[in-house]
Amino acid sequence: MFIQMFDVRGIFFSLAVFLICNALGVIISKGILSKLNQMVANVLAEYSEVVSKALRGMPVIWGGILGSYSAMHIIEISAEWLRFLGGALIVIGVFSLTMVTARMLSEIVTIYARKAEGAFPSASILANIAEVLTYLTGTLILLQTFGISIAPILTALGVGGLAVALALQDTLSNLFSGLHILLSKQIKAGDYVKLSTGEEGNVVDISWRNTIIKALGNNLIIVPNQKIASTIITNYHMPDKELSVLVAVGVSYASNLEHVEKVTIEVAKEVMSEIAGSIENFEPVIRFHTFGDSSINFNVVLRVKEFVDQYLIKHEFIKRLHVRYNQEGIEIPFPIRTIHTKQV
């Protein structure tokens, strides 16, 4: 009877310890963890979110592990079950620590990549590699903890690596092409690029397999990294975002070219000073270049802050130039061809 009462008391005591440890985990998760985030935010604001994401839900798991470990040593269970439950708790503990480390490394890599690349989303391939390496390390540590030698596993991976590389040739090619793109720094998230095949837009992300480009029509263009690495690309954000814009104009042969140049420069300066996206202190330039079939043709050189600003600048310039030419009596001729016929 005494032994039965002792067992009942032991079960209730172990259950109480388990519940207390879990309650502590919930309290830490809900209360203390938020205070910790505030403390980190006061010192390094950008890393408060890193700590919050990394530790989200973990205090509850750790409280459950501590409660389970304490409870199973209070009640009397067989050595076989003790080893089994202990091993299960070790697996959960190591996996949770690995998850926290992977989350933190992924977020830190993302922060540093964003600092290097600007305000656009950073290349996720670096964060993905950091997570994979962390989980791989955690798995090896777990195997070593249970006395499983990892040397044969590493040897088997080395031998089987060739077969895997052949089977995943395209995937690995895209992976290493993505790394090459990042390390060369010729393209990064946020750049406006145009491929030789015609696709163009802002680079949104460079993942382990694809480069994602957002076109001006708000559509996503998914291009394999291997294609990006092997195609001809025009990067309109390098070495500088500022861009010269050429607007082709033609006037009648009867026009006074000095007057045409003066009026056109005035309109160009007006547009450059009033329309957003233009370089205000840039002096517009006119260059006559061709005696056309029905007009004298020239280019007006304007300057914009980045690629997408050119559309509004051209729009306003052409509108205002047309109005001003009409006021000044400057003719923009229609294409005319004179055909001579010979009678036989």
Summary of the structure (lengths in Angstrom):
residues: 344
radius of gyration: 34.3
end to end distance: 136.2
largest distance: 136.2
contacts: 979
relative contact order: 0.07
helix: 61%
strand: 15%
